[in-house]
Amino acid sequence: MRLILPLLLALIGAASGIGAGLYLKPAPEQTAADQGPQAGTTPETATAGAEHDDAKPGEEPQAGSEFVRFSDQFIVPVLDDGQVGAMVVVSLSLAAPAGRATAILAQEPRLRDAFLQVLFDYANTGGFDGEFTNGNRMDLLRGELRRAGRKLLDDDIADVLITEIARQDVAAAHR
């Protein structure tokens, strides 16, 4: 009798896990014929569908451009009186002319270094304090990141996209 309850709980847990796995299973892969014009792209790149004459900063890139996603997030400490007061996590993607993704990914370490320096400078000047997701402040950050990227890769970077941003304050007990 003492073993029935643990066995019953184990079976319920296993059934719940299997049910959750089936429910959360990703959609099946599409064949190249089903994918249409985006066939052959990698997870890091995707063709942009916008048709604009000009890829100005803040606008949609030209048709035939692609997005290059960085493999890892950027983690930026926010200092408060010399102590870490918060951590900011940022995910970036780059809008680039079609066919340039490989060249951009080959330069990822240099780009990460330049972008981290911009993010550190932005944090040190109070950019991540208060309403850090305000549109004007985000435009300023995007512009600085775009300038840093273009210093390295010239016209290979049409725009820098901030795809995710989060700030986590560090508890006072840990300081």
N, C-alpha and C positions, 0 to 999 in steps of 0.2 A: 504494500500500500504506500510506503514511503517513496518508492521509486516511480510511482505513476505520475505524480504531480511534476517532478523534474522532466520526465520524458514527454509529458503533454506540453509543457512550456517549450521544450526544445523543438517539438514538431510544429507548434504554432509559430515560433520564431523563424524556423526554416521556411515554412509556407509563406509567411509574410515577406521574407527576403526574396523568395522566388517570384512572388506576385509583384513586388516593387521592381525587380529587375525586368520583368516582362513589360510592365507599364512604362518604364523609363528607357526601354531599348530604343536606340536611334533608328531613324528611318533607313530602309535598305538603300544601298548604293545605286545611283543611276548609271545607265550605260552611256557611252559617248554620244550615241544618237539621241538619247533623251535629253542630254544637257544642252544641246544646241550650240550657240556661239561661244559658250564658256568652256567647252570641252578642252581639256589639256591644262587647265589652271591648277595650281597647287593650293593647299590650304592657306599659304602665306600671301597668295596673290589672287585677285579677282578683277575681272574687267569692269570698268565703270561704264554705266549705261547712259550717263548724261551726255547731251550733245550741246556743247557751248563753243563759241568761237574762241574764247579766251579762258585760260585757267588762272584767273586772278585770285589772290589770297582771299580765303573765306567763301569762294564760290565753288560750284561743282567743277571738277576737272573735265578736260576735253574727252570726247568719245575716243575710245582706243587707249585710254590711260588705265592704269591698274593701281591697286592698293598693296603696299608692302607692309606687313605687320611685323613688329619686332618680336623676337622669340620670347623675351622675358620682360617683366614689368620693371619700371624704374622705382626705386625706393629712396625717398628723400627724407632725411631727418630735419625737423624744424626745431631750432634751438631757442631756448628761453633762458636768459641769464647764464649762458654757457652750459646748460643742461638740456638734454633732449626733452622737449615738451610735447612733441607729437611726431608721428610718422605719416608721410604722404606716399601713397602708391599710385603711380601713373602708368597707363598703357598708351602707347603711341603707335600710329600707323602713318605711312607716307603715301601721298598721291604722286605717282610718277608716270612718265610716258610709257606706253606699252613696250614691252620687251626689255625694260631696264631693271626689272626686279632682281635678276641674278647679279648684276653689277652693284646694285645697292646693298644686297645681302652680303656681298663680298667685303663691303666697307662697314659692316655693322659694328665691329669693335670701335672704329674711329668715330662713327656717328653716335654710338652710345656714350663715349667719352665726352664729346662735344655737348650732347643733350644733357648729360648729367651735370656738367659745369653750369649750363644755363639754369637748370632746375635748382642747383645749390645756390647760385647767385639770387635767383628769384625768391627762394625760401629765406635767405639771409637778409633780404630787403623787406621782409614782411609780406611777401606775395601770397603766402598760404595762411595768413592770419585773417580772422573775421570771415566775411563773405567771399571766400576765395573762388567760388564758382560764378561770381558775377560776370556777366557777358563781357564787359569792358576789360576786366582783369584777365579773363581767359583769352581774349583777342590779343592782349599784350603778350601773354605767355606764348601763344601760337606764333606770333610774329618773331619773337626772339628765337624760338626753336627753328623756325623756317630760315632765318638769317644764318644761324649756326650750321644748319644742314647744307645750305647753298654755298657756304664758304668751302665746304669739302667736295660737294658734288655738282656745283653750278646749277644747270637747268634740269638735272635729273630729278629734282624735288620740286613738284608743283605746289604742294601744300603739306602741312603737318596736321594730323588729326589726333585730337585727344579723345581716345575711345573709352577710357575709364579713368576715374580719379576718385580717390577716397582718402580721408584724413582720419587718423586714430590718435586721440590724445593719450598720452602716457599718464598713468595714474600717479598721483603725488607720492604714494607710498614707495614707488619704485625709483624715485629720484633721489 
